[in-house]
Amino acid sequence: MCIKQWAVALLFGSLVLGTTSCAKEEPQEPLPCVFPDILAGVWNLSDVTVSPETISVDGTEYKVADHIFKASIFNGLTVAPSKLKIVGETTGEKATLISVVDGVEKTFEVALKDGKLSVHNFPFGSVARKDGQLKLEIAVTNNLLDQMPPSHFANSEAGIILKALVDQGLDLKITATGKK
């Protein structure tokens, strides 16, 4: 009979111990703000900055922002994007950079997953929502620029600037703030 009492006592003790250890509330970290329903929509972009601001090629100084969006890596946006449209899909998310030239929209679509932008599986930047605003950052490393095919460096001014970025070992960084 003594063994049955010990067994019941051990069983009861393990139940009490298990219940009290599970009852503790552990602090949970907030979820990252990268869900389609939070980022989805059309954001009007402002404060677009391009780094480097200028680049020198054969003694001629070029303002990078005036030419870089004409490059083939931006699918011919021609000017800095004024809008960013984010759409959630069942297989992931999609972001579309939109620039408007003479009333005509030009677009450049990129993949968006967990707040990270990519083009053809190459990391391209990030988006995040903070304080009701969207923070967009496009970052193209010099290493990635250096791996581009020679056709991207054609004799256009945008191609010349891309080539100069590679030759001078510079990264391309573009930031913008968005509001709905």
C-alpha positions as CSV (number, residue, x, y, z in Angstrom):
1,M,0.0,0.0,0.0
2,C,2.9,2.3,0.7
3,I,4.1,2.1,-2.9
4,K,0.6,3.2,-4.2
5,Q,0.6,6.2,-1.9
6,W,4.1,7.2,-3.2
7,A,3.0,6.8,-6.8
8,V,-0.1,9.0,-6.2
9,A,2.0,11.6,-4.4
10,L,4.6,11.6,-7.2
11,L,1.9,11.9,-9.8
12,F,0.2,14.7,-7.9
13,G,3.5,16.5,-7.4
14,S,4.4,16.3,-11.1
15,L,1.0,17.7,-12.0
16,V,1.4,20.6,-9.6
17,L,5.0,21.3,-10.8
18,G,3.9,21.1,-14.5
19,T,1.0,23.5,-13.9
20,T,3.0,26.1,-12.1
21,S,5.9,26.0,-14.6
22,C,3.5,26.5,-17.5
23,A,1.6,29.3,-15.8
24,K,4.6,31.7,-15.9
25,E,4.1,34.4,-18.5
26,E,7.2,34.9,-20.5
27,P,7.6,38.3,-22.3
28,Q,7.0,37.9,-26.0
29,E,8.9,40.0,-28.6
30,P,6.7,42.1,-30.9
31,L,6.2,40.7,-34.3
32,P,8.1,42.5,-37.1
33,C,6.1,45.0,-39.1
34,V,6.3,43.4,-42.5
35,F,2.9,41.9,-43.1
36,P,1.1,42.6,-46.3
37,D,-1.9,44.1,-44.6
38,I,0.3,46.6,-42.8
39,L,2.5,47.5,-45.8
40,A,-0.1,47.0,-48.5
41,G,-1.3,50.0,-50.5
42,V,0.1,52.9,-52.5
43,W,2.6,55.0,-50.7
44,N,3.6,58.5,-52.0
45,L,7.3,58.8,-51.8
46,S,9.2,61.9,-50.8
47,D,12.7,62.8,-49.6
48,V,14.3,60.5,-52.2
49,T,18.1,60.7,-51.7
50,V,20.7,59.0,-53.8
51,S,24.2,58.2,-52.6
52,P,26.7,59.0,-53.9
53,E,25.2,62.3,-54.9
54,T,27.7,63.0,-57.6
55,I,30.3,61.1,-59.5
56,S,33.1,62.2,-61.7
57,V,33.8,60.5,-65.1
58,D,36.7,61.7,-67.2
59,G,36.6,65.1,-65.6
60,T,32.8,65.6,-66.0
61,E,30.7,65.7,-62.8
62,Y,27.4,63.9,-63.0
63,K,24.5,64.1,-60.5
64,V,23.7,60.5,-60.0
65,A,20.0,61.0,-59.3
66,D,19.5,62.6,-62.7
67,H,20.7,59.6,-64.6
68,I,20.6,56.4,-62.5
69,F,16.9,55.6,-62.9
70,K,17.3,55.5,-66.6
71,A,19.6,52.5,-66.2
72,S,18.5,49.0,-67.2
73,I,18.6,47.8,-63.6
74,F,15.6,50.1,-62.9
75,N,13.7,48.9,-66.0
76,G,13.8,52.4,-67.4
77,L,11.9,54.3,-64.7
78,T,13.7,57.4,-66.2
79,V,13.2,59.5,-63.0
80,A,13.1,58.9,-59.3
81,P,10.0,56.9,-58.3
82,S,7.2,59.0,-56.8
83,K,5.1,56.0,-55.6
84,L,5.5,52.6,-54.2
85,K,2.7,50.1,-54.5
86,I,2.8,47.0,-52.3
87,V,0.5,44.1,-53.0
88,G,0.3,40.8,-50.9
89,E,-0.1,37.6,-52.9
90,T,-0.6,34.0,-51.9
91,T,2.9,33.1,-52.9
92,G,4.6,36.1,-51.4
93,E,4.5,39.9,-51.8
94,K,5.2,42.2,-54.6
95,A,6.4,45.8,-54.6
96,T,6.1,48.1,-57.6
97,L,8.2,51.3,-57.9
98,I,6.3,53.9,-60.0
99,S,7.6,57.0,-61.6
100,V,5.4,59.4,-63.6
101,V,6.8,61.2,-66.7
102,D,4.4,63.5,-68.6
103,G,1.4,61.8,-67.1
104,V,2.6,58.3,-68.0
105,E,3.4,55.8,-65.3
106,K,6.5,53.7,-65.7
107,T,6.9,50.8,-63.3
108,F,9.6,48.5,-61.9
109,E,8.4,45.4,-60.0
110,V,10.5,43.7,-57.4
111,A,9.8,40.8,-55.0
112,L,9.1,41.6,-51.4
113,K,9.5,39.0,-48.6
114,D,9.8,39.7,-44.9
115,G,10.5,43.4,-45.7
116,K,13.4,42.6,-48.0
117,L,13.3,43.6,-51.7
118,S,14.9,41.4,-54.3
119,V,15.3,41.2,-58.1
120,H,15.9,37.8,-59.6
121,N,16.9,36.5,-56.1
122,F,19.5,39.3,-55.7
123,P,19.0,41.4,-52.5
124,F,18.0,44.9,-53.5
125,G,16.9,46.7,-50.4
126,S,14.2,46.8,-47.7
127,V,10.9,48.4,-46.7
128,A,9.6,48.9,-43.2
129,R,6.8,50.8,-41.6
130,K,7.6,53.0,-38.6
131,D,5.5,55.7,-37.0
132,G,2.9,55.6,-39.8
133,Q,5.5,56.1,-42.5
134,L,7.2,53.8,-44.9
135,K,11.0,53.7,-45.0
136,L,12.3,52.5,-48.3
137,E,16.0,51.7,-48.9
138,I,17.4,50.4,-52.1
139,A,21.0,49.2,-51.8
140,V,23.1,47.8,-54.6
141,T,26.5,46.8,-53.5
142,N,29.6,47.4,-55.7
143,N,30.1,43.6,-55.8
144,L,26.6,43.2,-57.3
145,L,27.2,46.0,-59.8
146,D,30.5,44.4,-60.8
147,Q,28.7,41.1,-61.7
148,M,26.3,42.8,-64.1
149,P,26.6,41.9,-67.8
150,P,28.5,44.5,-70.0
151,S,25.3,45.4,-71.8
152,H,24.2,47.2,-68.6
153,F,27.1,49.6,-69.1
154,A,26.1,50.6,-72.7
155,N,27.0,54.0,-74.0
156,S,24.1,55.8,-72.3
157,E,24.8,58.2,-69.5
158,A,23.1,55.8,-67.0
159,G,25.4,53.0,-68.2
160,I,28.5,55.3,-67.9
161,I,27.5,56.2,-64.3
162,L,27.0,52.5,-63.4
163,K,30.4,51.7,-64.9
164,A,32.0,54.6,-62.9
165,L,30.4,53.3,-59.7
166,V,32.0,49.9,-60.3
167,D,35.4,51.4,-61.3
168,Q,35.5,53.6,-58.2
169,G,34.4,50.9,-55.9
170,L,31.2,52.7,-54.8
171,D,27.9,51.2,-53.6
172,L,24.6,52.7,-54.8
173,K,22.1,53.6,-52.1
174,I,18.7,55.2,-52.5
175,T,16.4,56.0,-49.6
176,A,12.9,57.5,-49.5
177,T,10.0,58.1,-47.1
178,G,6.4,57.2,-47.9
179,K,3.0,58.3,-46.7
180,K,-0.4,56.9,-47.7
